[in-house]
Amino acid sequence: MLHWMVKVGNYVALQSLYFLSQKALEVKGDWSLEDIGI
């Protein structure tokens, strides 16, 4: 049971990290465009 919970926890954590990284890339992309001056 504990092993299953750890597996689910890791999966949820990975999904959250992926989502956050995608959001960070969007924001970073906007900043990069402003920095370049396009």
KEBA-322634 format. One record per atom (N, C-alpha, C, O): residue number from 1; residue in three letters; atom name; z, x, y. Coordinates in pm, 1 decimal. Layout:
<lumvexs>
<lumvex i="NUM" aa="ALA" at="CA" up="Z" east="X" north="Y"/>
...
</lumvexs>
This chain:
<lumvexs>
<lumvex i="1" aa="MET" at="N" up="0.0" east="84.4" north="-120.9"/>
<lumvex i="1" aa="MET" at="CA" up="0.0" east="0.0" north="0.0"/>
<lumvex i="1" aa="MET" at="C" up="0.0" east="87.5" north="125.4"/>
<lumvex i="1" aa="MET" at="O" up="-74.8" east="62.9" north="220.0"/>
<lumvex i="2" aa="LEU" at="N" up="85.4" east="190.2" north="124.1"/>
<lumvex i="2" aa="LEU" at="CA" up="93.1" east="278.1" north="240.6"/>
<lumvex i="2" aa="LEU" at="C" up="-38.6" east="350.8" north="262.1"/>
<lumvex i="2" aa="LEU" at="O" up="-83.8" east="365.4" north="375.7"/>
<lumvex i="3" aa="HIS" at="N" up="-101.1" east="397.1" north="152.7"/>
<lumvex i="3" aa="HIS" at="CA" up="-228.5" east="468.4" north="162.7"/>
<lumvex i="3" aa="HIS" at="C" up="-334.2" east="377.5" north="225.0"/>
<lumvex i="3" aa="HIS" at="O" up="-415.1" east="422.3" north="306.3"/>
<lumvex i="4" aa="TRP" at="N" up="-333.4" east="249.5" north="186.7"/>
<lumvex i="4" aa="TRP" at="CA" up="-429.6" east="152.3" north="240.2"/>
<lumvex i="4" aa="TRP" at="C" up="-406.8" east="133.9" north="389.8"/>
<lumvex i="4" aa="TRP" at="O" up="-502.0" east="125.4" north="467.3"/>
<lumvex i="5" aa="MET" at="N" up="-278.9" east="127.7" north="430.0"/>
<lumvex i="5" aa="MET" at="CA" up="-247.2" east="110.1" north="571.6"/>
<lumvex i="5" aa="MET" at="C" up="-293.3" east="231.6" north="651.9"/>
<lumvex i="5" aa="MET" at="O" up="-342.8" east="218.0" north="763.8"/>
<lumvex i="6" aa="VAL" at="N" up="-276.7" east="349.1" north="594.4"/>
<lumvex i="6" aa="VAL" at="CA" up="-320.2" east="472.0" north="662.9"/>
<lumvex i="6" aa="VAL" at="C" up="-470.9" east="469.8" north="679.0"/>
<lumvex i="6" aa="VAL" at="O" up="-523.0" east="508.3" north="783.6"/>
<lumvex i="7" aa="LYS" at="N" up="-541.8" east="424.6" north="575.2"/>
<lumvex i="7" aa="LYS" at="CA" up="-688.1" east="417.1" north="582.7"/>
<lumvex i="7" aa="LYS" at="C" up="-731.5" east="322.4" north="693.7"/>
<lumvex i="7" aa="LYS" at="O" up="-820.0" east="355.3" north="772.7"/>
<lumvex i="8" aa="VAL" at="N" up="-669.8" east="205.3" north="699.6"/>
<lumvex i="8" aa="VAL" at="CA" up="-704.0" east="106.6" north="802.5"/>
<lumvex i="8" aa="VAL" at="C" up="-668.2" east="161.7" north="940.5"/>
<lumvex i="8" aa="VAL" at="O" up="-743.8" east="144.1" north="1036.1"/>
<lumvex i="9" aa="GLY" at="N" up="-553.9" east="227.9" north="950.8"/>
<lumvex i="9" aa="GLY" at="CA" up="-510.9" east="285.4" north="1078.3"/>
<lumvex i="9" aa="GLY" at="C" up="-610.4" east="389.1" north="1127.3"/>
<lumvex i="9" aa="GLY" at="O" up="-644.6" east="392.8" north="1245.5"/>
<lumvex i="10" aa="ASN" at="N" up="-656.8" east="473.3" north="1035.4"/>
<lumvex i="10" aa="ASN" at="CA" up="-753.1" east="576.5" north="1072.7"/>
<lumvex i="10" aa="ASN" at="C" up="-884.0" east="512.6" north="1117.2"/>
<lumvex i="10" aa="ASN" at="O" up="-945.1" east="557.8" north="1214.0"/>
<lumvex i="11" aa="TYR" at="N" up="-927.6" east="407.3" north="1047.2"/>
<lumvex i="11" aa="TYR" at="CA" up="-1052.2" east="339.7" north="1081.6"/>
<lumvex i="11" aa="TYR" at="C" up="-1043.0" east="278.7" north="1220.9"/>
<lumvex i="11" aa="TYR" at="O" up="-1134.5" east="293.1" north="1301.8"/>
<lumvex i="12" aa="VAL" at="N" up="-931.2" east="210.0" north="1248.6"/>
<lumvex i="12" aa="VAL" at="CA" up="-912.5" east="147.3" north="1379.2"/>
<lumvex i="12" aa="VAL" at="C" up="-907.1" east="253.6" north="1488.0"/>
<lumvex i="12" aa="VAL" at="O" up="-963.5" east="235.9" north="1595.9"/>
<lumvex i="13" aa="ALA" at="N" up="-838.5" east="364.6" north="1458.9"/>
<lumvex i="13" aa="ALA" at="CA" up="-827.5" east="473.1" north="1557.1"/>
<lumvex i="13" aa="ALA" at="C" up="-965.4" east="530.2" north="1587.4"/>
<lumvex i="13" aa="ALA" at="O" up="-997.1" east="557.9" north="1703.1"/>
<lumvex i="14" aa="LEU" at="N" up="-1047.5" east="548.0" north="1484.5"/>
<lumvex i="14" aa="LEU" at="CA" up="-1181.9" east="602.2" north="1504.5"/>
<lumvex i="14" aa="LEU" at="C" up="-1266.3" east="506.3" north="1587.0"/>
<lumvex i="14" aa="LEU" at="O" up="-1341.4" east="548.7" north="1674.8"/>
<lumvex i="15" aa="GLN" at="N" up="-1253.9" east="376.0" north="1558.6"/>
<lumvex i="15" aa="GLN" at="CA" up="-1330.5" east="276.9" north="1634.4"/>
<lumvex i="15" aa="GLN" at="C" up="-1289.7" east="280.3" north="1781.7"/>
<lumvex i="15" aa="GLN" at="O" up="-1374.1" east="272.6" north="1871.0"/>
<lumvex i="16" aa="SER" at="N" up="-1157.9" east="292.0" north="1805.7"/>
<lumvex i="16" aa="SER" at="CA" up="-1107.6" east="295.8" north="1942.9"/>
<lumvex i="16" aa="SER" at="C" up="-1157.1" east="421.5" north="2014.0"/>
<lumvex i="16" aa="SER" at="O" up="-1199.9" east="415.3" north="2129.2"/>
<lumvex i="17" aa="LEU" at="N" up="-1151.1" east="535.3" north="1945.1"/>
<lumvex i="17" aa="LEU" at="CA" up="-1196.7" east="660.7" north="2004.6"/>
<lumvex i="17" aa="LEU" at="C" up="-1345.2" east="653.3" north="2037.1"/>
<lumvex i="17" aa="LEU" at="O" up="-1388.7" east="700.2" north="2142.3"/>
<lumvex i="18" aa="TYR" at="N" up="-1423.5" east="593.8" north="1945.8"/>
<lumvex i="18" aa="TYR" at="CA" up="-1566.9" east="581.4" north="1968.1"/>
<lumvex i="18" aa="TYR" at="C" up="-1594.8" east="494.6" north="2090.8"/>
<lumvex i="18" aa="TYR" at="O" up="-1677.5" east="528.3" north="2175.5"/>
<lumvex i="19" aa="PHE" at="N" up="-1523.7" east="382.1" north="2098.0"/>
<lumvex i="19" aa="PHE" at="CA" up="-1541.6" east="290.3" north="2210.7"/>
<lumvex i="19" aa="PHE" at="C" up="-1505.2" east="358.0" north="2342.3"/>
<lumvex i="19" aa="PHE" at="O" up="-1578.2" east="348.0" north="2440.9"/>
<lumvex i="20" aa="LEU" at="N" up="-1390.5" east="427.4" north="2342.3"/>
<lumvex i="20" aa="LEU" at="CA" up="-1345.3" east="495.7" north="2464.0"/>
<lumvex i="20" aa="LEU" at="C" up="-1442.0" east="606.6" north="2503.1"/>
<lumvex i="20" aa="LEU" at="O" up="-1469.3" east="626.5" north="2621.4"/>
<lumvex i="21" aa="SER" at="N" up="-1494.2" east="679.1" north="2403.5"/>
<lumvex i="21" aa="SER" at="CA" up="-1586.1" east="788.9" north="2434.5"/>
<lumvex i="21" aa="SER" at="C" up="-1716.1" east="733.5" north="2492.9"/>
<lumvex i="21" aa="SER" at="O" up="-1775.8" east="794.0" north="2581.9"/>
<lumvex i="22" aa="GLN" at="N" up="-1759.2" east="618.2" north="2441.9"/>
<lumvex i="22" aa="GLN" at="CA" up="-1881.0" east="557.0" north="2495.6"/>
<lumvex i="22" aa="GLN" at="C" up="-1859.2" east="517.4" north="2640.8"/>
<lumvex i="22" aa="GLN" at="O" up="-1946.7" east="538.2" north="2724.9"/>
<lumvex i="23" aa="LYS" at="N" up="-1741.7" east="460.0" north="2671.0"/>
<lumvex i="23" aa="LYS" at="CA" up="-1709.8" east="419.1" north="2807.7"/>
<lumvex i="23" aa="LYS" at="C" up="-1700.9" east="542.2" north="2896.9"/>
<lumvex i="23" aa="LYS" at="O" up="-1748.5" east="541.2" north="3010.4"/>
<lumvex i="24" aa="ALA" at="N" up="-1639.3" east="648.9" north="2844.5"/>
<lumvex i="24" aa="ALA" at="CA" up="-1624.9" east="772.4" north="2921.4"/>
<lumvex i="24" aa="ALA" at="C" up="-1762.3" east="830.5" north="2952.7"/>
<lumvex i="24" aa="ALA" at="O" up="-1785.0" east="881.6" north="3062.4"/>
<lumvex i="25" aa="LEU" at="N" up="-1854.4" east="822.7" north="2855.8"/>
<lumvex i="25" aa="LEU" at="CA" up="-1989.1" east="875.4" north="2877.3"/>
<lumvex i="25" aa="LEU" at="C" up="-2061.7" east="795.1" north="2984.4"/>
<lumvex i="25" aa="LEU" at="O" up="-2135.2" east="851.1" north="3065.6"/>
<lumvex i="26" aa="GLU" at="N" up="-2040.8" east="663.4" north="2984.3"/>
<lumvex i="26" aa="GLU" at="CA" up="-2105.0" east="580.1" north="3085.7"/>
<lumvex i="26" aa="GLU" at="C" up="-2056.4" east="619.9" north="3224.5"/>
<lumvex i="26" aa="GLU" at="O" up="-2135.9" east="638.2" north="3316.8"/>
<lumvex i="27" aa="VAL" at="N" up="-1924.2" east="633.0" north="3238.0"/>
<lumvex i="27" aa="VAL" at="CA" up="-1866.2" east="670.8" north="3367.0"/>
<lumvex i="27" aa="VAL" at="C" up="-1910.3" east="811.5" north="3405.3"/>
<lumvex i="27" aa="VAL" at="O" up="-1947.1" east="837.3" north="3519.8"/>
<lumvex i="28" aa="LYS" at="N" up="-1906.0" east="902.2" north="3307.4"/>
<lumvex i="28" aa="LYS" at="CA" up="-1945.5" east="1040.4" north="3333.1"/>
<lumvex i="28" aa="LYS" at="C" up="-2093.1" east="1045.9" north="3372.2"/>
<lumvex i="28" aa="LYS" at="O" up="-2132.4" east="1125.3" north="3457.6"/>
<lumvex i="29" aa="GLY" at="N" up="-2173.9" east="961.5" north="3309.6"/>
<lumvex i="29" aa="GLY" at="CA" up="-2316.4" east="958.4" north="3341.3"/>
<lumvex i="29" aa="GLY" at="C" up="-2337.9" east="916.1" north="3485.7"/>
<lumvex i="29" aa="GLY" at="O" up="-2421.3" east="973.3" north="3555.9"/>
<lumvex i="30" aa="ASP" at="N" up="-2262.2" east="815.4" north="3530.3"/>
<lumvex i="30" aa="ASP" at="CA" up="-2273.2" east="770.4" north="3668.1"/>
<lumvex i="30" aa="ASP" at="C" up="-2235.2" east="882.8" north="3764.0"/>
<lumvex i="30" aa="ASP" at="O" up="-2302.7" east="906.6" north="3864.2"/>
<lumvex i="31" aa="TRP" at="N" up="-2124.5" east="952.0" north="3731.0"/>
<lumvex i="31" aa="TRP" at="CA" up="-2078.5" east="1061.3" north="3817.2"/>
<lumvex i="31" aa="TRP" at="C" up="-2182.8" east="1172.3" north="3821.9"/>
<lumvex i="31" aa="TRP" at="O" up="-2208.9" east="1229.9" north="3927.6"/>
<lumvex i="32" aa="SER" at="N" up="-2242.6" east="1202.1" north="3705.3"/>
<lumvex i="32" aa="SER" at="CA" up="-2341.5" east="1309.7" north="3699.2"/>
<lumvex i="32" aa="SER" at="C" up="-2460.8" east="1276.4" north="3790.0"/>
<lumvex i="32" aa="SER" at="O" up="-2510.2" east="1362.3" north="3863.0"/>
<lumvex i="33" aa="LEU" at="N" up="-2505.4" east="1152.3" north="3784.4"/>
<lumvex i="33" aa="LEU" at="CA" up="-2618.4" east="1112.5" north="3867.9"/>
<lumvex i="33" aa="LEU" at="C" up="-2583.4" east="1126.9" north="4015.6"/>
<lumvex i="33" aa="LEU" at="O" up="-2666.5" east="1170.5" north="4095.3"/>
<lumvex i="34" aa="GLU" at="N" up="-2460.8" east="1090.3" north="4052.3"/>
<lumvex i="34" aa="GLU" at="CA" up="-2420.7" east="1101.4" north="4192.7"/>
<lumvex i="34" aa="GLU" at="C" up="-2411.9" east="1248.6" north="4233.0"/>
<lumvex i="34" aa="GLU" at="O" up="-2452.2" east="1286.4" north="4343.0"/>
<lumvex i="35" aa="ASP" at="N" up="-2358.7" east="1330.8" north="4142.5"/>
<lumvex i="35" aa="ASP" at="CA" up="-2346.0" east="1473.5" north="4172.6"/>
<lumvex i="35" aa="ASP" at="C" up="-2482.7" east="1537.0" north="4195.2"/>
<lumvex i="35" aa="ASP" at="O" up="-2500.0" east="1619.1" north="4285.3"/>
<lumvex i="36" aa="ILE" at="N" up="-2579.2" east="1498.3" north="4112.9"/>
<lumvex i="36" aa="ILE" at="CA" up="-2713.3" east="1555.0" north="4125.1"/>
<lumvex i="36" aa="ILE" at="C" up="-2779.5" east="1504.9" north="4252.7"/>
<lumvex i="36" aa="ILE" at="O" up="-2859.8" east="1575.0" north="4314.3"/>
<lumvex i="37" aa="GLY" at="N" up="-2744.5" east="1382.5" north="4291.5"/>
<lumvex i="37" aa="GLY" at="CA" up="-2798.4" east="1328.6" north="4416.1"/>
<lumvex i="37" aa="GLY" at="C" up="-2923.7" east="1246.7" north="4394.5"/>
<lumvex i="37" aa="GLY" at="O" up="-3002.3" east="1228.1" north="4487.3"/>
<lumvex i="38" aa="ILE" at="N" up="-2943.9" east="1196.9" north="4272.2"/>
<lumvex i="38" aa="ILE" at="CA" up="-3062.1" east="1115.1" north="4244.1"/>
<lumvex i="38" aa="ILE" at="C" up="-3039.7" east="974.1" north="4299.7"/>
<lumvex i="38" aa="ILE" at="O" up="-3127.0" east="888.2" north="4287.1"/>
</lumvexs>
